[in-house]
Structures are given as structure tokens and as C-alpha cells.
Amino acid sequence: MRPAFCRTGDAEPGRSDEDEPMRRLLLILVGLLLVVVGLIWFLQGLGIMGGSPMSGITLWAVVGPIVGLVGLWLLWLGVRRARS
């Protein structure tokens, strides 16, 4: 008898189809969180959202959109997996 991680037909050894909904949900939640954090950092960097030591610092106006794009990419991966 073969162990579960050696079954034929598994795309990735050790992973079951039962874990797929949890992975999709995790990708979507982390993606949403990163989009929100990136937007906040962007607005703080531009000085639009005040009340933080990050306000008015150009670095956050650059880092924010990068973090937001990573979040959008993770969100897209999660939604794409949900549709397949």
C-alpha cells in the first residue's frame, strides 16, 4: 500500500484537494489585506492621510503601490483558483 503522498495523479505530493478551498481563501484574504495596507501607505506617503510618522515621506508613496500590486496579484490568483 502506498502512502498518501505517493498517490498517482496528485499534482503535488502531500497535498490533497481538501486543502484547496482554504488556500484560495488565504490568497484572497492576504491579497485584500495587502491592497488595503498599500493604499494606506500610499496615501500617507502623499500626505493625504495624516496622523502618522509615515505621513509626507516619499518612500511610502513608492512602497505603497508596490505592496498594493502584490496584493492584487494574490487576489487575482485566489479568484482564478476559485473559478477553475
Secondary structure, 3 states (H helix, E strand, C coil): CCCHHHCCCCCCCCCCHHHHHHHHHHHHHHHHHHHHHHHHHHHHHHCCCCCCCCCCCHHHHHHHHHHHHHHHHHHHHHHHHHHC
